[in-house]
Amino acid sequence: MTGKGKRRKGDLLFDVIIVILLCVIAFSLFKVASILNEYQKGTREYKQIAEDADLKLEENRLHVDWKALKKKNSDVKAWIYSKGTVINYPVVQGDDNSFYLHRLLNKEYNFKGTLFIDYRVAKPFDDFNTIIYGHRMKDGSMFKPLVKYREEDYYRKHKVMQLATPKHQYDLVIFAAVTIPARSSMYKCTFETRKEKEAYLEKIREKTVLTTDIQVSADDRIVMMSTCTYEFDNARVVVYGKLIEKD
């Protein structure tokens, strides 16, 4: 083969490699653009939901137009708000723990999903332990702030959240933050006896990384807020709050 022929073959191979690289770059840019669009779509939707629900915080109470919110989705059970953070979302409960994992309140697919109550909770916020799940999004939204509760300084600045249901207003007083496996026995909804509740609270005290003076007993109602963390495979960070009814 002549030197000229070798150069042509080399040039062709180089051109093929360039085309492949350009295709890879184009595909990567498309994926990134798609992800960013999903994030932005979710953000816009939640902003619109807050406007439609006429959401206001007045005298430390959440004002929510429940009729308008229920018209959007009858699965809505509550609204949760944490001052100075992005946590300001409706909370739903579906028939399983997967439907709202990647669906917005309008039930359209989106990475962000919706904050949702474990389907096994019979009476949300009336039962001893109400479990709420939410994503830890890379843009800092949804339940991302929960991971910071393992830091004492952050906890001191955000000790109380607000939670509203169609019938009641609550302070959600944070008292513990733990890191557990996704399949931990801590994800417990049913308690038959007072002794079971006391044993559960003792487990929380043993695992929490927070030092608080909040007293919690078997007579109280608590909320377990769960999101992803990455200390180990399928790890979850859970923040516990004590419900204190305002009215």
C-alpha positions, 0 to 999 in steps of 0.5 A: 500500500502506498503512503498516500493510500495509508493516509486516506485510510487514516483520514477516514478512521479519524473522520469516523472517530470525530463523528462518533465523538460528536454524536456522544457529545450531542447525546450527552447535551440532549440528556442534560437539557432534558434533565434540566427541563424536568427540574424546571418543569417541576419547579414551575408546577409547584410554584403554580400550585402554591398560587392556586392554593392561595398559600399564605403564612399568617400569624404563624399559621398556614392558610391553604385553599383546600377546596382548590387544592383538592380539586387539583388532586383529591389525594392531598392530605396536608401542606408542609412548610419550613421557614427559610428552606425550600420545603413548602409543598403539598403532601399526598397519600396514594394507594402504594409507595411508588405512584407519587415517587416520580409524579407531580400533583397533577399526576404527570411524570417528573423526577421530583415527584410529590411528597407522599405519606406511606400508604400503610398509615391508616389515619395520617397525623392522627396515628402515632407515626405518620411517615412522609417520603420525598426525594433529595433533589440535586437542585436542592428541592423537595426533601434535600434540606433534611440531610442538614438536620444532622448538623447541630447549627442547622437544627438550631436555626430550623427547629420547627416546621409548620404543617396544615391539614384541612382540619388542623394546624400544627407546629412540627417540632423536630426532635431527632435525625437518624441515618438508617437503611431503606428497609429498616424496621424503623419504617413502622406504622402500626403500634398495638400497645403503649409499650411498642410506642415507648420501645420505638421512641427509645430506638430513636433516642439511641440512633439520633445525632441531635441533642435536644430538650424536646420531650416525646412520649407514647401519648404524642403523635410524631412525623417521620420524614425520609429521604435518600443519603449516600453514606452507604448503599440504600441509606436514608436520612430520617428527621422526626418531628413532634406534632403540636396542635395549634387549635 
